[in-house]
Amino acid sequence: MQGGVGAFSRELAAALVQQGHGLYILTDRRAAGSDESGIQVQGIGDWNITSLVDARRWARAHYLDVINIQYEAAAFQMAPLVHWLPVLTSPPAPLSNWRGGTRRIPVVTTFHDLLVPYLFPKAGLLRFRALLALARTSDGVIATNRQDEQQLQAAGRIKRLCRIPIGSNIRVEPPAGYDRAAWRDKLSVRQGAILVGYFGFMNASKGVDTLLRGVAIAVDQGVDVRLLMIGGRTGSSDPTNAAYADQIDSLIAQLNLQSRVQWTGFADDSQVSAHLLACDLVALPYNDGVSLRRGSFMAALAHGCAIVTTRPAVELPEVQDGVNVRLIPPETPEALAAAIRELSVKSALRQRLGTKAKALSQEFTWDRIAAQTADFYREIIGDRSDWR
């Protein structure tokens, strides 16, 4: 599936299989049949009561040790019943698998964000309560970043909570024979121009409007900027992304940037890798501040890009301004333009930021993430030596 949750699930599953675990994935039917690395992928329809019954049967059929829900409201089509998945889909394990009677299959929920779901008009506080119901009925909860972890801790009544980061969903594997200069030529980047990259689907939280306004200011100040929009525009999950993309098209025309903005469209991983390596810097001006839950940020780190991004909403000791990233205030096009202008003339600074970004990415490799996740599963399952 296009988007961060699909890419995360693919990478985590592949790493767990590599470490000797068996994986079964139940997901949107559009992904059915995409078995890889020995992983069985089964599709499901709309997330309603019928599909939840199917999920319960799926869990029994595969004799699962643990169920791990990869949660993001949009990825589950904003379906209200999803928030009671731990109760509705975790059946007792078959008698033959446990000594001394039946026991529930434990459920872990990974929260990719804490954006509240749409339930019905004027739902208000009920939306966050639905999200908390999912967290509190799970046997264990994984937060992917410090900010979400703190919010869940403050909410209370969660059985077990841990923080495990995400990694880059794009490996540093450009096409065979990749030549950076030739790739830039193919993108029509003339000598002396600064190629600024943006990676990820567009939605209102990612600051693409700030990006465009910042680029326009830098151009007005004499910087020859080319903006490369890497990847698909809207993804598979959030229908509101399409409306935002239309607004961005209008803004590009309003700022007279049509000749400076290039779209790659949805690209395979090797193409995305090549585009990231071709950029002079990557700009990710998130409205809510940089976070380690952002797959686009993790991909830029892994590729050793010089990154301009926004100050985090909570303290992130790993992210250091002027050391491994260049930080600016959110929703401040003037600050973004100043950072672009500075980095356009300081190639040594770009190189230093990129080197340190690459070093930081080594803390978020998929083998480490998979090992941490498996350890948390074991903690949740307990000592079940009788399980087969």
MARNU-846828 format. One record per residue (C-alpha): y, x, z; residue number from 1. Coordinates in Angstrom, 3 decimals, padded with zeros to 6 digits. Example, Ala and Ser with C-alpha at 12.3 -4.5 7.8 and 13.67 -1.06 7.14 Angstrom:
2
+----------+----------+----------+-----+
|        v |        u |        w | num |
+----------+----------+----------+-----+
| -004.500 |  012.300 |  007.800 |   1 |
| -001.060 |  013.670 |  007.140 |   2 |
+----------+----------+----------+-----+
//
This chain:
388
+----------+----------+----------+-----+
|        v |        u |        w | num |
+----------+----------+----------+-----+
|  000.000 |  000.000 |  000.000 |   1 |
|  003.487 |  001.242 | -000.815 |   2 |
|  005.449 |  002.018 |  002.336 |   3 |
|  005.269 |  003.990 |  005.538 |   4 |
|  002.555 |  002.030 |  007.350 |   5 |
|  000.169 |  002.176 |  004.390 |   6 |
|  000.762 |  005.884 |  003.875 |   7 |
|  000.405 |  006.586 |  007.614 |   8 |
| -002.873 |  004.661 |  007.804 |   9 |
| -004.272 |  006.537 |  004.803 |  10 |
| -003.388 |  009.973 |  006.199 |  11 |
| -004.561 |  009.233 |  009.737 |  12 |
| -007.829 |  007.724 |  008.523 |  13 |
| -008.551 |  010.692 |  006.253 |  14 |
| -007.885 |  013.157 |  009.088 |  15 |
| -010.110 |  011.213 |  011.513 |  16 |
| -012.944 |  011.150 |  008.974 |  17 |
| -012.517 |  014.900 |  008.505 |  18 |
| -013.023 |  015.269 |  012.270 |  19 |
| -016.290 |  013.342 |  012.142 |  20 |
| -015.287 |  009.766 |  012.961 |  21 |
| -016.289 |  006.625 |  011.069 |  22 |
| -013.465 |  004.440 |  009.774 |  23 |
| -013.268 |  000.833 |  008.586 |  24 |
| -009.949 | -000.567 |  007.396 |  25 |
| -009.012 | -004.236 |  007.189 |  26 |
| -005.732 | -004.712 |  005.329 |  27 |
| -003.827 | -006.664 |  002.723 |  28 |
| -006.102 | -007.741 | -000.132 |  29 |
| -003.862 | -005.856 | -002.605 |  30 |
| -005.369 | -002.653 | -001.196 |  31 |
| -008.996 | -003.811 | -001.284 |  32 |
| -011.437 | -001.597 | -003.111 |  33 |
| -009.395 |  001.585 | -002.686 |  34 |
| -012.178 |  003.374 | -000.811 |  35 |
| -011.579 |  007.105 | -000.382 |  36 |
| -012.991 |  009.874 |  001.783 |  37 |
| -015.849 |  007.654 |  002.920 |  38 |
| -013.463 |  005.032 |  004.324 |  39 |
| -014.417 |  001.411 |  003.728 |  40 |
| -011.382 | -000.736 |  002.895 |  41 |
| -011.693 | -004.515 |  003.058 |  42 |
| -008.962 | -006.907 |  001.939 |  43 |
| -007.756 | -010.007 |  003.724 |  44 |
| -005.487 | -012.884 |  002.678 |  45 |
| -002.451 | -014.248 |  004.447 |  46 |
| -002.349 | -013.556 |  008.174 |  47 |
| -003.191 | -017.058 |  009.388 |  48 |
| -005.868 | -018.524 |  011.662 |  49 |
| -008.507 | -018.330 |  008.921 |  50 |
| -007.899 | -014.649 |  008.292 |  51 |
| -008.006 | -013.956 |  012.032 |  52 |
| -011.453 | -015.542 |  012.189 |  53 |
| -012.444 | -013.276 |  009.296 |  54 |
| -011.073 | -010.293 |  011.222 |  55 |
| -013.185 | -011.219 |  014.222 |  56 |
| -016.317 | -011.326 |  012.056 |  57 |
| -015.334 | -007.995 |  010.481 |  58 |
| -015.058 | -006.378 |  013.918 |  59 |
| -018.514 | -007.611 |  014.955 |  60 |
| -020.141 | -006.653 |  011.668 |  61 |
| -019.176 | -002.984 |  011.950 |  62 |
| -020.050 | -002.465 |  015.650 |  63 |
| -016.662 | -000.925 |  016.303 |  64 |
| -015.939 |  001.292 |  019.302 |  65 |
| -012.249 |  000.450 |  019.116 |  66 |
| -009.824 | -001.557 |  016.987 |  67 |
| -006.468 |  000.090 |  016.194 |  68 |
| -003.776 | -002.298 |  014.906 |  69 |
| -001.107 | -000.533 |  012.846 |  70 |
|  001.805 | -002.850 |  013.611 |  71 |
|  005.057 | -003.450 |  011.801 |  72 |
|  006.260 | -007.041 |  011.548 |  73 |
|  007.064 | -006.904 |  007.828 |  74 |
|  003.694 | -005.335 |  006.997 |  75 |
|  002.022 | -008.448 |  008.455 |  76 |
|  004.309 | -010.793 |  006.471 |  77 |
|  006.162 | -011.758 |  009.675 |  78 |
|  003.148 | -013.896 |  010.647 |  79 |
|  003.493 | -015.180 |  014.270 |  80 |
| -000.266 | -015.228 |  014.966 |  81 |
| -000.444 | -011.456 |  014.453 |  82 |
|  001.060 | -010.984 |  017.916 |  83 |
| -002.089 | -012.384 |  019.470 |  84 |
| -004.471 | -010.250 |  017.410 |  85 |
| -005.924 | -008.437 |  020.476 |  86 |
| -006.981 | -011.772 |  021.971 |  87 |
| -008.157 | -013.426 |  018.768 |  88 |
| -009.906 | -010.597 |  016.927 |  89 |
| -011.627 | -008.606 |  019.661 |  90 |
| -014.998 | -010.281 |  020.202 |  91 |
| -017.578 | -009.252 |  022.773 |  92 |
| -019.746 | -006.443 |  021.440 |  93 |
| -023.302 | -007.532 |  020.533 |  94 |
| -025.690 | -007.553 |  023.505 |  95 |
| -027.878 | -004.868 |  021.990 |  96 |
| -025.065 | -002.336 |  022.127 |  97 |
| -024.253 | -002.432 |  025.843 |  98 |
| -026.358 | -001.997 |  028.930 |  99 |
| -025.809 | -004.741 |  031.413 | 100 |
| -024.305 | -007.429 |  029.167 | 101 |
| -021.499 | -008.007 |  026.704 | 102 |
| -018.131 | -006.275 |  026.718 | 103 |
| -015.006 | -006.674 |  024.585 | 104 |
| -014.186 | -004.191 |  021.885 | 105 |
| -010.987 | -002.560 |  023.176 | 106 |
| -007.830 | -002.880 |  021.078 | 107 |
| -005.124 | -000.226 |  020.626 | 108 |
| -001.835 | -001.161 |  018.942 | 109 |
|  000.332 |  001.458 |  017.244 | 110 |
|  003.947 |  000.282 |  017.001 | 111 |
|  005.644 |  001.771 |  013.950 | 112 |
|  008.881 |  000.185 |  015.106 | 113 |
|  010.018 | -002.471 |  017.550 | 114 |
|  011.948 | -004.580 |  015.067 | 115 |
|  011.423 | -008.175 |  016.159 | 116 |
|  009.581 | -010.543 |  013.819 | 117 |
|  010.957 | -013.731 |  012.326 | 118 |
|  009.125 | -016.674 |  013.898 | 119 |
|  011.239 | -019.734 |  013.152 | 120 |
|  014.979 | -020.564 |  013.093 | 121 |
|  016.798 | -019.887 |  016.409 | 122 |
|  013.688 | -018.304 |  017.974 | 123 |
|  015.992 | -015.879 |  019.826 | 124 |
|  014.332 | -014.150 |  022.786 | 125 |
|  010.935 | -015.560 |  021.815 | 126 |
|  010.768 | -012.983 |  019.025 | 127 |
|  010.800 | -010.007 |  021.399 | 128 |
|  008.443 | -011.860 |  023.759 | 129 |
|  005.992 | -012.217 |  020.884 | 130 |
|  006.156 | -008.480 |  020.320 | 131 |
|  005.614 | -007.876 |  024.034 | 132 |
|  002.627 | -010.243 |  023.985 | 133 |
|  001.014 | -007.932 |  021.441 | 134 |
|  001.750 | -004.872 |  023.584 | 135 |
|  000.636 | -006.436 |  026.857 | 136 |
| -002.626 | -007.890 |  025.564 | 137 |
| -003.628 | -004.575 |  023.965 | 138 |
| -005.832 | -002.214 |  025.973 | 139 |
| -003.637 |  000.666 |  024.878 | 140 |
| -000.332 |  001.109 |  023.059 | 141 |
|  000.827 |  004.038 |  020.925 | 142 |
|  004.560 |  004.526 |  020.349 | 143 |
|  005.463 |  006.829 |  017.481 | 144 |
|  008.805 |  007.960 |  018.908 | 145 |
|  010.598 |  008.501 |  022.215 | 146 |
|  013.041 |  005.594 |  021.828 | 147 |
|  010.307 |  002.982 |  021.372 | 148 |
|  008.283 |  004.538 |  024.184 | 149 |
|  011.219 |  004.162 |  026.585 | 150 |
|  011.799 |  000.542 |  025.559 | 151 |
|  008.145 | -000.345 |  026.074 | 152 |
|  008.052 |  001.435 |  029.444 | 153 |
|  011.100 | -000.541 |  030.562 | 154 |
|  009.447 | -003.816 |  029.515 | 155 |
|  006.491 | -003.090 |  031.826 | 156 |
|  003.047 | -004.659 |  032.223 | 157 |
|  001.480 | -002.484 |  029.518 | 158 |
| -001.969 | -001.216 |  030.445 | 159 |
| -001.788 |  002.248 |  028.871 | 160 |
|  001.027 |  003.740 |  026.843 | 161 |
|  001.284 |  007.058 |  025.048 | 162 |
|  003.485 |  008.637 |  022.391 | 163 |
|  001.898 |  010.185 |  019.297 | 164 |
|  004.209 |  011.160 |  016.422 | 165 |
|  003.694 |  010.431 |  012.771 | 166 |
|  003.403 |  013.174 |  010.170 | 167 |
|  004.553 |  013.623 |  006.622 | 168 |
|  002.899 |  011.173 |  004.249 | 169 |
|  003.634 |  013.550 |  001.355 | 170 |
|  001.742 |  016.837 |  001.196 | 171 |
|  003.501 |  019.904 | -000.190 | 172 |
|  001.476 |  019.800 | -003.388 | 173 |
|  003.610 |  019.660 | -006.561 | 174 |
|  001.868 |  019.483 | -009.953 | 175 |
| -000.032 |  022.577 | -011.103 | 176 |
|  002.254 |  025.173 | -012.639 | 177 |
|  005.328 |  023.731 | -010.957 | 178 |
|  008.534 |  025.591 | -011.781 | 179 |
|  011.610 |  024.523 | -009.817 | 180 |
|  014.157 |  025.550 | -012.459 | 181 |
|  012.248 |  023.771 | -015.214 | 182 |
|  011.930 |  020.658 | -013.059 | 183 |
|  015.677 |  020.623 | -012.441 | 184 |
|  016.247 |  021.012 | -016.180 | 185 |
|  014.033 |  017.980 | -016.754 | 186 |
|  016.266 |  016.075 | -014.326 | 187 |
|  019.335 |  017.234 | -016.316 | 188 |
|  020.809 |  019.085 | -013.333 | 189 |
|  023.254 |  021.521 | -014.854 | 190 |
|  023.794 |  024.978 | -013.413 | 191 |
|  026.135 |  024.941 | -010.436 | 192 |
|  025.525 |  021.278 | -009.592 | 193 |
|  024.257 |  020.306 | -006.147 | 194 |
|  021.187 |  018.073 | -006.240 | 195 |
|  021.145 |  015.777 | -003.203 | 196 |
|  017.885 |  013.925 | -002.619 | 197 |
|  017.175 |  010.660 | -000.855 | 198 |
|  013.561 |  009.679 | -000.184 | 199 |
|  012.218 |  006.345 |  000.983 | 200 |
|  012.467 |  002.646 |  000.318 | 201 |
|  015.866 |  001.084 |  000.701 | 202 |
|  016.688 | -001.258 |  003.534 | 203 |
|  019.779 | -001.998 |  005.585 | 204 |
|  018.852 |  000.452 |  008.378 | 205 |
|  018.642 |  003.535 |  006.166 | 206 |
|  022.310 |  003.978 |  005.347 | 207 |
|  022.114 |  004.114 |  001.564 | 208 |
|  025.596 |  002.593 |  001.393 | 209 |
|  026.858 |  005.457 |  003.593 | 210 |
|  025.058 |  007.908 |  001.317 | 211 |
|  026.741 |  006.561 | -001.805 | 212 |
|  030.198 |  006.466 | -000.246 | 213 |
|  029.740 |  010.015 |  001.052 | 214 |
|  028.688 |  011.262 | -002.373 | 215 |
|  031.702 |  009.541 | -003.962 | 216 |
|  034.070 |  011.234 | -001.499 | 217 |
|  032.455 |  014.647 | -002.136 | 218 |
|  032.838 |  014.147 | -005.901 | 219 |
|  036.500 |  013.227 | -005.444 | 220 |
|  036.894 |  016.466 | -003.487 | 221 |
|  035.585 |  018.504 | -006.396 | 222 |
|  031.867 |  018.918 | -005.574 | 223 |
|  029.572 |  018.476 | -008.576 | 224 |
|  026.967 |  016.257 | -006.918 | 225 |
|  023.895 |  014.698 | -008.515 | 226 |
|  022.020 |  012.160 | -006.390 | 227 |
|  018.258 |  011.805 | -006.870 | 228 |
|  016.743 |  008.622 | -005.417 | 229 |
|  013.087 |  009.535 | -004.942 | 230 |
|  010.349 |  006.903 | -004.853 | 231 |
|  010.165 |  003.147 | -005.228 | 232 |
|  013.094 |  000.952 | -004.329 | 233 |
|  011.675 | -001.776 | -002.082 | 234 |
|  008.005 | -001.251 | -001.167 | 235 |
|  005.282 | -003.809 | -000.452 | 236 |
|  006.238 | -005.047 |  003.006 | 237 |
|  009.773 | -006.266 |  003.556 | 238 |
|  011.127 | -008.935 |  001.151 | 239 |
|  014.701 | -008.375 |  002.412 | 240 |
|  014.671 | -004.904 |  000.805 | 241 |
|  015.084 | -006.424 | -002.674 | 242 |
|  018.343 | -008.164 | -001.752 | 243 |
|  019.671 | -004.945 | -000.235 | 244 |
|  018.715 | -003.028 | -003.393 | 245 |
|  020.820 | -005.445 | -005.444 | 246 |
|  023.781 | -004.747 | -003.166 | 247 |
|  023.285 | -001.013 | -003.685 | 248 |
|  023.336 | -001.442 | -007.471 | 249 |
|  026.674 | -003.226 | -007.168 | 250 |
|  028.059 | -000.476 | -004.922 | 251 |
|  027.050 |  002.242 | -007.397 | 252 |
|  029.033 |  000.460 | -010.098 | 253 |
|  031.971 | -000.102 | -007.749 | 254 |
|  032.092 |  003.624 | -006.899 | 255 |
|  031.645 |  004.620 | -010.553 | 256 |
|  028.557 |  006.700 | -009.743 | 257 |
|  026.271 |  005.462 | -012.518 | 258 |
|  026.225 |  008.849 | -014.267 | 259 |
|  025.502 |  010.734 | -011.042 | 260 |
|  022.635 |  008.654 | -009.617 | 261 |
|  019.111 |  009.034 | -010.976 | 262 |
|  016.100 |  006.939 | -009.911 | 263 |
|  012.550 |  008.288 | -010.131 | 264 |
|  010.872 |  004.939 | -009.494 | 265 |
|  007.600 |  004.802 | -007.583 | 266 |
|  005.953 |  008.204 | -008.048 | 267 |
|  002.631 |  009.700 | -007.025 | 268 |
|  002.585 |  012.195 | -004.172 | 269 |
|  002.639 |  015.297 | -006.370 | 270 |
|  005.710 |  014.028 | -008.219 | 271 |
|  007.498 |  013.221 | -004.963 | 272 |
|  006.643 |  016.695 | -003.678 | 273 |
|  008.083 |  018.279 | -006.825 | 274 |
|  011.293 |  016.243 | -006.536 | 275 |
|  011.803 |  017.203 | -002.888 | 276 |
|  011.300 |  020.883 | -003.679 | 277 |
|  013.830 |  020.618 | -006.514 | 278 |
|  016.646 |  019.348 | -004.272 | 279 |
|  019.332 |  021.564 | -002.760 | 280 |
|  019.515 |  019.269 |  000.245 | 281 |
|  018.171 |  015.906 |  001.380 | 282 |
|  020.517 |  013.317 |  002.898 | 283 |
|  019.042 |  010.667 |  005.223 | 284 |
|  021.988 |  008.927 |  006.939 | 285 |
|  020.035 |  006.365 |  008.984 | 286 |
|  022.280 |  003.760 |  010.611 | 287 |
|  020.243 |  003.866 |  013.828 | 288 |
|  020.030 |  007.656 |  013.983 | 289 |
|  017.271 |  010.020 |  012.995 | 290 |
|  013.904 |  009.358 |  014.598 | 291 |
|  010.508 |  010.996 |  014.447 | 292 |
|  009.097 |  007.629 |  013.343 | 293 |
|  010.735 |  008.065 |  009.925 | 294 |
|  008.166 |  009.200 |  007.366 | 295 |
|  010.901 |  010.209 |  004.932 | 296 |
|  012.363 |  012.586 |  007.512 | 297 |
|  008.936 |  014.058 |  008.250 | 298 |
|  008.335 |  014.606 |  004.514 | 299 |
|  011.655 |  016.432 |  004.147 | 300 |
|  010.766 |  018.649 |  007.117 | 301 |
|  007.355 |  019.479 |  005.654 | 302 |
|  008.951 |  020.503 |  002.357 | 303 |
|  011.390 |  022.853 |  004.057 | 304 |
|  014.436 |  020.918 |  002.859 | 305 |
|  017.943 |  021.454 |  004.153 | 306 |
|  018.438 |  018.038 |  005.764 | 307 |
|  021.620 |  016.154 |  006.555 | 308 |
|  020.885 |  013.205 |  008.823 | 309 |
|  022.417 |  011.182 |  011.626 | 310 |
|  022.510 |  011.895 |  015.337 | 311 |
|  019.547 |  010.352 |  017.175 | 312 |
|  020.014 |  007.328 |  019.406 | 313 |
|  018.041 |  009.047 |  022.181 | 314 |
|  017.693 |  012.720 |  022.993 | 315 |
|  015.366 |  014.559 |  020.585 | 316 |
|  015.022 |  018.151 |  021.821 | 317 |
|  013.066 |  019.059 |  018.676 | 318 |
|  015.968 |  018.164 |  016.367 | 319 |
|  018.792 |  020.694 |  016.707 | 320 |
|  022.088 |  020.499 |  014.884 | 321 |
|  022.808 |  023.639 |  012.878 | 322 |
|  019.341 |  025.040 |  013.621 | 323 |
|  016.814 |  022.887 |  011.744 | 324 |
|  019.033 |  020.001 |  010.536 | 325 |
|  022.687 |  019.186 |  010.009 | 326 |
|  023.618 |  016.162 |  012.155 | 327 |
|  026.479 |  013.740 |  011.483 | 328 |
|  027.581 |  010.461 |  013.125 | 329 |
|  025.972 |  007.286 |  011.723 | 330 |
|  027.874 |  005.161 |  009.215 | 331 |
|  030.471 |  007.888 |  008.589 | 332 |
|  030.737 |  008.671 |  004.858 | 333 |
|  033.528 |  011.207 |  005.469 | 334 |
|  031.248 |  013.287 |  007.715 | 335 |
|  028.465 |  013.150 |  005.137 | 336 |
|  030.860 |  014.287 |  002.411 | 337 |
|  032.001 |  017.189 |  004.608 | 338 |
|  028.375 |  018.251 |  005.214 | 339 |
|  027.589 |  018.084 |  001.475 | 340 |
|  030.700 |  020.110 |  000.703 | 341 |
|  029.828 |  022.746 |  003.342 | 342 |
|  026.224 |  023.122 |  002.265 | 343 |
|  027.164 |  023.215 | -001.408 | 344 |
|  028.877 |  026.581 | -000.882 | 345 |
|  026.666 |  028.018 |  001.890 | 346 |
|  023.324 |  028.744 |  000.273 | 347 |
|  022.283 |  030.980 |  003.185 | 348 |
|  022.793 |  028.076 |  005.602 | 349 |
|  020.738 |  025.789 |  003.369 | 350 |
|  017.935 |  028.327 |  003.312 | 351 |
|  018.033 |  028.826 |  007.092 | 352 |
|  017.966 |  025.091 |  007.807 | 353 |
|  015.057 |  024.666 |  005.405 | 354 |
|  013.043 |  027.482 |  006.984 | 355 |
|  013.496 |  026.060 |  010.475 | 356 |
|  012.708 |  022.531 |  009.256 | 357 |
|  009.424 |  023.776 |  007.820 | 358 |
|  008.580 |  025.460 |  011.120 | 359 |
|  009.282 |  022.249 |  013.053 | 360 |
|  006.973 |  020.277 |  010.745 | 361 |
|  003.991 |  022.311 |  011.982 | 362 |
|  004.149 |  020.341 |  015.226 | 363 |
|  003.336 |  017.161 |  013.287 | 364 |
|  000.287 |  018.021 |  011.204 | 365 |
| -002.248 |  015.260 |  010.599 | 366 |
| -005.127 |  017.136 |  012.204 | 367 |
| -003.141 |  017.361 |  015.455 | 368 |
| -002.099 |  013.720 |  015.227 | 369 |
| -005.688 |  012.610 |  014.564 | 370 |
| -006.996 |  014.657 |  017.501 | 371 |
| -004.406 |  013.139 |  019.854 | 372 |
| -005.251 |  009.662 |  018.588 | 373 |
| -008.997 |  010.170 |  019.056 | 374 |
| -008.387 |  011.444 |  022.591 | 375 |
| -006.446 |  008.267 |  023.372 | 376 |
| -009.262 |  006.155 |  021.928 | 377 |
| -011.704 |  007.952 |  024.248 | 378 |
| -009.435 |  007.262 |  027.211 | 379 |
| -009.350 |  003.573 |  026.312 | 380 |
| -013.082 |  003.301 |  025.621 | 381 |
| -014.057 |  005.245 |  028.722 | 382 |
| -017.387 |  006.957 |  029.189 | 383 |
| -019.621 |  004.797 |  026.999 | 384 |
| -022.600 |  007.108 |  026.510 | 385 |
| -024.784 |  004.030 |  025.917 | 386 |
| -022.802 |  003.090 |  022.780 | 387 |
| -024.586 |  003.558 |  019.478 | 388 |
+----------+----------+----------+-----+
//
